[in-house]
Amino acid sequence: MESKPSYATGANVDGQDLRRRNVPGQGHNGQSAHESAEVDKKKSYKSKRSTISYLDEYEFLLAPIIFTALSFFTRFHKIGLSPIVTWDEAHFGKFGSHYLKREFYFDVHPPLGKMLVGLSGYLAGYNGSFEFKSGETYPEDLNYTFMRAFNATFGALCVPLAYFTARELELRRPAVWFVTLMVLCENSYATISRFILLDAMLLFFTFTTVLCWARFHRLRNESFSFEWFLWLFMTGISIGCVCSVKWVGAFCTALVGIYTIEDLWNKFGDYKMPKVDYASHVMARVFGLIVVPILVYMFSFWLHFQVLENSGPGDAQMSSLFQANLKGTEVGKDSPLEIAYGSRATLKNMGYGGGLLHSHVQTYPEGSTQQQITCYHHKDANNDWFFYPNRWQPDYDPEAPIQFVADKDQIRLIHAQTGRNLHSHQVSAPVTKADYEVSCYGNTTIGDDKDHWTVEVVSDAASSDRSKVRTLTTAFRLRHSTLGCYLRAGNVNLPQWGFKQIETTCVKDNYPRDVYTHWNVESHWNERLPASDPGSYKSPFFRDFLHLNVAMMTSNNALVPDPDKQDDLASHFWQWPILNVGLRMCSWEDHIVKYFLLGNPLVYWGSTASLAGLGVLVLYYLIRWQRGYTELKTHDIDHIHYAGLYPALGWFLHYLPFIAMARVTYVHHYYPALYFAILVEGFVVDHVTSTLPGRARWAVYLVLYAGVVGLFWLFRAISFGMVGPSKQWAHLKWFDSWRITD
């Protein structure tokens, strides 16, 4: 075998290594340093791209986790700093106490949110004994920090809900982050979520409703799939929950209802759709968006009635039979069963939300100027009446044989406290001018036939015998024997001179089924008659449910501004979108930790401007469409419709009713509407920046991100608590109407 020659250099015999020179810049393998650097650069770039791709791929998980963590910080930071009952904690903390003590109470709001407050107290080990007086220091054995944290959790979860909603509305990623940041860094949201109030829960269920609706809309091309049904029913459940916290949720219901009507109308125009499919669409929506929310709403009241089994401060708002079945009640207890002449009794109006027939020494300021007659829910001696014979019969003799009040009897009702007769005459009622005024007039000896009322028995819950009037169970009407009108107490409240109590009139029209003309005896005293147990009959749930809801509506309508009092906390609807005013949540003394309800200026002003901007945008495209330009594709039009116009409609539905409302209003009433304005702002910014180059678009968003976060941090003290004299924060008082300092 021939051997290859070798060289002293140790080079290969083929001479490849011999032909290489030791040229500067070469590696030992012949690769230039420049080429090596390029390879390293490519590897680094590839590694960087790999990281970016990873972050991009999992952004839908990483971003909401980061935003949620920040949200819990902004809602929980220093949450227990103020140890005093702050603002409306005085109301809702007290309602939570009633659940823990299982005492029946009355409030103008549905029960779900307050039951959750009660649950937070139960989980905190609270026994319900604290009275939650405004400004009072919490006792050491009440873990108010836990109760606040429980409530703040609902506020914190609004941030990831906003993120996923923006995604479902098909906003681009920078806009999704912008919407989420606005909710995260909205000072008013962060502040109001930190206390034992209903607003965080209301916002949470408002956010869930919008998210479920947006997801359901995205699935419109997958009708009747499992996921389609899931989000349909989730929307219905969420509607039921938001309405069960506050009635403001009805505006969210209206938004989904309008969308549903439009959707079904569009399907109705699709002549290719089989009739069976269309009927299925209708039935699915009727069940999912009407039946399910109603069932959820009713269930919250059923649970409310089941928990509150003991007599409490709200008994008088309910029917007599309902009260008689509460534990510890005096209604019906030891009351004689049948009403006799000489009996002292209270008369309960059986209309939904009805009160007790009442009188007091104050007189009508106009009309007859006689003693006022009203209906009143508070129990006192001014609700007591004596049953007396009419003036054509012998005077009542307490020593004579007992005579029972019977159907068709003509009687007089004598007010126990003032001795005057229940009376009516041809004088117009103070508010309902079509009816006759009812007053108290004369006494047991002075009067006339206009003091006479004829008893007309309508029904009896316990007996088929309608010949007598029985405690609790007999429904009867009182017809004026001379005028032929009927004693009625509707849901009309008297002005301040009547203490906002319910107007009681004599209605000329005879409608036997008008429950507001039906009365029953609630409490009954007569020493000559034996005691019985008339309260052994259950009141049906559905009637109690309707009764309580009408009572809530009546009381809510009575929350009108008092012209004789100045409410420094109240504000007007026009002040909210422009952030003209804030609200002091507590005393402003130096030793008190102070909180001021005020929004992030960029979020408020930007969202309000975006509403106008959306209008300009739509007008611009309408003009171009009319001129024959067709730059918008079908998808673009749908995106403007559902991601821009529907949130704007949600804002209008939540904002415009407060313009027409006569009730007193506060800044927090705007918070649900603000969320829809934030969604509009996200859409408008997304649409306007869509044609910008990538770097220019991100530059715009970075400025917006920095502005929102920077202003939140600047105003952080109003959310986290201002310790010491308020003058330290004079730099935050941009306007005189922002009463951060005195």
KADA-V110110 format. One line per field, one symbol per residue. ss: DSSP state (H for helix, E for strand, L for the rest). phi: phi as a letter, one per 30 degrees, with the letter a starting at -180 (. if undefined). burial: b if it has 16 or more other ideal C-beta (glycine too) atoms within 10 Angstrom, else e. Layout:
# KADA-V110110
ss->???
phi->???
burial->???
This chain:
# KADA-V110110
ss->LLLLLLLLLLLLLLLHHHHLLLLLLELLLLLEHHHHHHHHHHHHHHHHHHHHHHHHHLHHHHHHHHHHHHHHHHHHLLLLLLLELLLLHHHHHHHHHHHHHLELLLLLLLLHHHHHHHHHHHHLLLLLLLLLLLLLELLLLLLHHHHHHHHHHHHHHHHHHHHHHHHHLLLLHHHHHHHHHHHHLLHHHHHHLLLLLLHHHHHHHHHHHHHHHHHHHHLLLLLLLHHHHHHHHHHHHHHHHHHHHLLLHHHHHHHHHHHHHHHHHHHHLLLLLLHHHHHHHHHHHHHHHHHHHHHHHHHHHHHHHHHLLELLLLHHHLLHHHHHLLELLLLLLLLLLELELLLEEEEEELLLLLLEEEEEEEELLLLLLLEEEEEELLLLHHHEEEEEELLLLLLLLLLLLLLELELLLEEEEEELLLLLEEEEEEEELLLLLLLEEEEEELLLLLLLHHHLEEEEEEEELLLLLLLELEELLEEEEEEELLLLLEEEEEEEELLHHHLLLEEEEEELLLLLLLHHHLEEEEEEELLLLLLLLLLLLLLLHHHHHHHHHHHHHHHHHLLELLLLLLLLLLLLHHHHLLLLLLEELLLLLLLLLELEELLLHHHHHHHHHHHHHHHHHHHHHHHHHHLLLLLLLHHHHHHHHHHHHHHHHHHHHHHLHHHHLLELLLHHHHHHHHHHHHHHHHHHHHHHHHHLLHHHHHHHHHHHHHHHHHHHHHLHHHHHLELLLHHHHHHHLLLLLLLLLL
phi->.dcddcbddiddddidddddcddejcddcidddddddddddddddddddddddddddcedcdddddddddddddccehdcdcccdchdedddddddddddchcdbbadceceddddddddddddidcidddhdeiddddddcdddddddeddedddddddddeddddddiddeeddddedddddcdeddddddcbdbcdddddeddddddddddddddcdcbeidedddeddddddddedddddcbdeedddeddddddddddddddddddddddddddddddddeddcbddeddddddddededdddccdbdceddcddddddcddidcdidhdddcdbdjdcacccdcddidccdbbbddcddbidhdddbbcbcddaddcdbcdbddddceedbdcdedbddbeidcbcccdddcicddbbadbdddcdddcddcbcbiadcclbddccbcdbdcabdcaddcdbccdicdcbcccddcdidcdbbdcccddddciidddcbcdddcceddddccbbdccbbaddcddbbdcdcdcdedddddeddddddddddddcecddbccdddbceddddchdbbbdcadcdddcdcbbdbddeddddddddddddddddddddddddddjdbdddedddddddcccddedddddddcdedddddddbbdddddddedddddddeddddddddcddeddddddddddedddddddddceddcdjccjddddcdddddbdddddbd
burial->eeeeeeeeeeeeeeeeeeeeeeeeeeeeeeeeeeeeeeeeeeeeeeeeeeeeeeeeeeeeeebbeebbebbbebbbeebbebebbbbbbbbbbbbbbbbbebbbbbbbbbbbbbbbbbebbeebebebebebeeeeebeeebbbbbbbbbbbbbbbbbbbbbbbbbbbbbbbebbbbbbbbbbbbbbbbbbbbbbbbbbbbbbbbbbbbbbbbbbbbbbeeeeeeeebeebbbbbbbbbbbbbbbbbbbebbbebbbebbeeeeeeeeeeeeeeeeeeeebeebbeebbeebbeebbbebbeebbebbeebbebbbbbbbbbbbbbeebebbeebbbbbbbbbebbbbbbbbbbbbbbbbeeebeeebebbbbbbbbebeebbbbbbbbebeeeebeeeeeeebbebebbbbbbbbeeebbbbbbebebbebeebbbbbbbbeeeebeebbbbbbbbbebbeeeebebbbbbbbbbbbbbbbeebbbbbbbbbbeeebebbbbbbbbeeeeeeebbbbbbbbbbebeebeebebbeeebeeeebbebbbbbbebbebbeeeeeeeeeeeebebeebbebebbbbbbebeeebbbbbbbbbbbbbebbbbbbebbeebeeebeeeeeeeeeeeeeeeeebbebbbebbbbbbebbbebbeeeeeebbbbbbbbbbbbbbbbbbbbbbbebeeeeeeebeebbeebbebbbebbeebbbbbbbbeeebeebeebbeeeebbbbe
